[in-house]
Amino acid sequence: MSDDQTPAGALVAPKTASSSDRFGVLSRSTLLRHTLFAVVGFGIVLLIIQALDEGTNATQVAPIAITTCAAAGLTLLVGLSGQISLGNGAFMFVGAYTTALLLEHWHTAHGNLQLIAVFAASIVVSALFGAVVGVAGARLRGPYLAGATLALAIGLPQIVNYQHLSGTLGGVNGISVVAPNPPSSFDLYRWHSVMASASAIIVLWFLANVSRSRIGRSLRAVRDDEIAASLSGLSVPRLQVLAFVISAGCAGLAGGLLAIVSLAAGPGAFPLALSLGLLAAVVFGGLGSLAGAVYGSIVVTLLPQWSQDISRALHIHSDKITNNIPLVVYGVVLAVAMLAVPNGVQGAVLRLRGMALARLRK
Amino acid sequence: MFKFFNLTLSGVSNGMIYAAVALALVMIWRATRIVNFAQGAMLMFTTFIAWDLSEQHGVNYWVCLIVAMLSGFVIGGVAERFLVRPVETGPPLNAVIVTLGLFIFLQGLAGMIWGNAQAHSYPPGFSFIGYKVGDRTLLFSPNDLYIVIAVAILVVLLYLLFNWTPVGLRMRAAAFNPEVARLLGVRVGRLLTVGWALAALVGALAGILAAGTQPGYVAPSGLFDALLVYGFTAAVIGGLDSPIGAVIGGLLLGVALSLADSYIDNNIEGMYALIILIAVLMVRPNGLFARQHARRV
């Protein structure tokens, strides 16, 4: 079974003869199928947002969607192109500050339409930054790349302390963000949730198409064997940089959304634990799987809430323990996933589905 | 001129600490071709153990140092045997992710035991008041001298261990060619465990020395994360493969950071390390002191 060797094997949907007869045009046009999934998915998310009453649950939708944007970008980079990045938190940092600075200095009367332009700018700026990192990264392999991106995650947020920039970037306290008012039919949390989930679904739709396109196939070829890929005429460095650009763009959008939702952009929001948490989300769901990135993001975002519930259930009254449960869980997930279940949750789901289909066909 | 000399001197003692962290990374890289990203968290944990003994129970500085190094030895050995062993032969990405898992697990565990609300200070080994030359004060104190000597002794001991003892010979054989070493009767697995344990012991020393240089060092994350980045940068300058390169890399990095701190801005040390690391990797993707290897088809 090839899934065992390639962690991202999960992205290749099993092709069965029966499925193409059953769904006709949908199985022939990938783009159409993905678009349909996206529209239906967005409808379901809207219903969920409508149904959630105000309270903790309503505030969790936007963070889940933001983490999904960043994790989906990371899973493309790590799972598909085989390059590790511990620095996607730094790309989020770039996106968040782009959004915050634009909203601070650019005043228009267009209200929420302005946000679309602001997000687009955040994506472009962090994608450009990703291109620079990618050009450096394409020369590096395995642990060297991991170390360089680790230095990026720790080093870049310190730029706010630089004496000539701390005025503009707000130093350790960061910049507070004043976003346009939500449309009158939405309350603030619902508006944030709708905005973030729409972005996450667009990102997932885009990445699903990229992954099934020529670029996606080329990236897999590069991941599996660089030398064979370059002998087949693929430009390995160009593809590796492209993967960094796409991944950084997604993280930039996530950072921009985070700035709007948390009403601030500050260095404290982008610790190393954020980048490692994203990696944990991606590994938990199954490297290279977009669906896995969604599960992983849900788990990683809800973990702090769950740890409080667990502590309460176990009568642990120590904040020290409660606040650190997520970190310990990330660690265990990363280690155990690599040792025991390399394909993550999505790998297990696909295997179960394969077994069920095989039984049905008999 | 005196300022330049003084800053260089003050960079040397920090550089020796980075050299020790780099040495820990290089030892593990040579033995198992893995960069131990958990090194920063491992030495954070052992320093916390020493801090707990020293501040909460009033234990003597030297006893704490030895306890920290021994606990580092145990943590390193356990990590290799139970976490790293299964991924040692797999794709490099898996090993990186496992060490990152250990890294964040130890941070969480330290936070659970000691809390992350405040950063604690660790006592220096000796006075940190600089020596005086005439009427000028050097940026070099008895504590800095102690750091330089402690790391130098360690380097010499490691050199003797690897080059002049049968265990060292076997360790080099196990790292150089595990299959042949195994055929010749070397217990390769056990020696790799010992290699990791020794590396973590070196890291633990670096942790204690670093914690004494600056108040507010001891916290689950923060300065120790940066120490890992500095150690990695130093190791990469030295080519990741050469112990001497690691020491030279550490010294160069220490001096460079000390000069940049003073002449540019002292709040963005992490950015300097990032810039130096990227610059070195761009010039020589495998480090300044490494021989070039062709990638195998």
Interface residues (C-beta under 8 A of the other chain):
Chain A: V78 G82 I84 L86 A136 R139 L140 R141 G142 P143 Y144 A146 G147 A148 L150 A151 L152 I154 G155 L156 Q158 I159 N161 Y162 Q163 E226 I227 P271 L272 A273 L276 L279 A280 V283 K320 I321 N323 N324 I325 P326 L327 V328 V329 Y330 G331 V332 V333 L334 A335 V336 A337 M338 L339 P342
Chain B: W29 I34 V35 F37 L83 P86 V87 P92 L93 N94 V96 I97 V98 L100 G101 L102 F103 I104 F105 L106 Q107 G108 L109 G111 M112 I113 W114 G115 N116 A117 P220 S221 D225 A226 L228 V229 F232 T233 V236 D265 N267 I268 E269 G270 M271 A273 L274 I275 L277 I278 L281 M282 P285 N286 R295 V297
